[in-house]
Amino acid sequence: MSVRGTVRALPALFKVGFAEAVAYRAELFVWVLSTTMPLVMYVLWSAVAREAPVGRYGDREFLAYFLAAFIVRQLTSNWAAWQMNFEVRQGILSMRLLRPLTPVVSWAVETLAYMPMRLLVIVPPVVTWLAVLGGAFLPRTVAGWGLFALGAAGGWLLVFTINVCVGTLSLFMKSSLKLMDAYLAATFVFSGYLIPVELFPDRLRAVVEWLPFRYTIGLPVELLTSHHGTAEAARLVAVQWGFCALFGVLGLLLWRRGIRNFEAYGG
């Protein structure tokens, strides 16, 4: 399908995806409950901070950080790898390949169609932030908010391209879900989701800087809590989008090779 045809198909795909999100709102609620770990971590870290500050973090700083982590998780997470594995096993992918629109675009739009429902989920933490912290820690400039928007969009895109890379591996093997589980475990540890990256030991933090995990969650959280100056924030966002390009190209190469493999064996 041409680029123009793809663009014309996007509104219809979004409407279908949003209708599905509304229909499966109970499942979405259950999924949201599984993303509340930052709130649990706040309780643990705030108890520590009441005894003595942890680096620059006191109780208010931890509250802002973990509310931001919950918000960012809603904005950036998606499940393309699980969907790809399911459709390969069930033979649904074969039907998708008969359509003029590439399945990768369909999976991206279907994931984004859930965003309005997830925006409703972040209302309580936003209200809590404003009620308890006021405007403290939030960006105070247009540039700051713009960099956060770029960071949040880049976080979503990076998670999606990694999902596509891992999900595409299901075209070469029976299932790539174990690899996805390993990726998620690494993300929870190294992304800043459970503990701010700056609290890692120096050597470990230096390694994390060269890995993609921080740029999926930790960086958008840092941008939302005004942790960096404008120049440093812009540099980190540029690194994040570089990772997006890297995994985008890798995903494209794996997809093309995987589809040839899939079709060669009767997919």
C-alpha positions, 0 to 999 in steps of 0.5 A, spaced: 500 500 500 502 507 498 504 512 503 497 515 502 493 509 502 496 507 509 495 514 512 487 514 509 487 507 513 489 510 519 483 513 522 479 507 521 484 502 524 484 507 530 476 507 531 476 499 531 482 499 536 478 504 540 472 500 540 476 494 542 479 498 548 472 500 550 469 493 549 475 490 553 476 495 558 475 490 564 482 487 561 485 493 561 483 495 568 486 488 570 493 490 566 493 497 569 493 494 576 499 490 574 503 496 573 502 499 580 509 497 582 512 504 582 506 506 587 509 500 592 516 502 591 514 509 593 512 506 600 518 502 601 523 508 599 519 513 602 520 509 609 527 509 608 527 517 606 524 519 612 530 516 616 535 519 612 535 522 605 537 517 599 542 522 595 538 528 593 531 524 594 527 525 600 519 523 601 517 529 596 522 527 591 520 520 591 513 521 591 514 525 584 519 520 581 514 514 582 508 518 580 511 520 574 514 512 573 506 510 573 504 516 568 510 514 563 508 507 564 501 508 561 504 512 556 509 508 553 508 501 554 505 496 549 504 489 547 506 488 540 511 482 541 505 478 545 500 479 539 505 477 534 506 471 537 499 469 538 497 471 531 503 467 528 501 461 533 494 461 531 495 463 523 492 470 524 498 473 521 497 469 514 490 473 513 494 479 515 499 478 510 493 478 505 491 485 506 495 491 503 497 494 509 503 492 513 501 488 519 507 492 523 503 499 522 496 495 524 499 493 531 502 500 532 495 503 531 491 498 535 496 499 541 495 507 540 488 506 540 488 504 547 491 511 549 485 515 550 483 509 556 490 509 559 490 517 559 484 516 564 488 512 568 493 517 569 488 522 572 488 520 579 496 520 579 496 527 576 491 529 581 495 527 587 501 530 584 497 537 584 494 536 590 500 534 594 506 537 590 503 543 587 507 544 581 513 542 584 518 538 580 514 539 573 517 542 567 517 550 568 518 552 560 515 550 554 522 547 552 522 543 558 515 540 556 517 539 549 523 535 551 518 531 555 513 530 549 519 528 545 521 523 550 515 520 552 514 519 544 521 516 544 519 512 549 513 509 546 517 508 539 523 505 543 518 500 546 514 498 540 520 497 536 524 492 541 517 489 541 517 488 534 524 485 534 523 480 539 516 478 536 519 477 529 523 472 532 517 468 533 517 467 525 524 463 526 522 459 533 516 456 536 515 462 541 519 468 543 515 470 549 521 467 554 525 472 550 520 478 552 520 475 559 527 476 559 527 483 556 521 485 561 525 483 567 531 487 565 527 493 563 524 493 570 531 493 573 535 497 569 530 502 566 529 506 572 522 503 573 523 501 580 529 505 582 532 511 580 538 510 575 542 515 579 542 511 585 545 505 582 553 504 583 557 508 579 560 503 575 553 500 574 550 506 572 555 507 566 553 501 563 546 502 564 547 509 560 549 504 554 543 500 554 536 502 551 532 500 558 533 507 561 530 510 555 524 507 555 522 509 562 527 512 566 529 518 561 521 520 560 521 520 568 527 524 569 524 529 564 517 530 567 521 531 574 525 536 571 532 532 573 536 535 567 538 542 564 535 543 557 542 542 554 543 535 557 535 533 556 536 534 549 542 530 548 539 524 552 533 525 548 537 525 541 540 518 544 533 515 545 531 517 538 538 514 536 536 507 539 529 508 536 532 508 529 537 502 531 531 498 533 527 500 527 532 498 522 533 492 526 526 490 526 525 491 519 531 487 517 528 481 522 521 482 519 523 482 512 527 475 513 522 472 518 516 473 513 520 470 507 522 464 512 514 464 514 512 464 507 517 459 505 514 454 510 507 454 508 505 460 513 
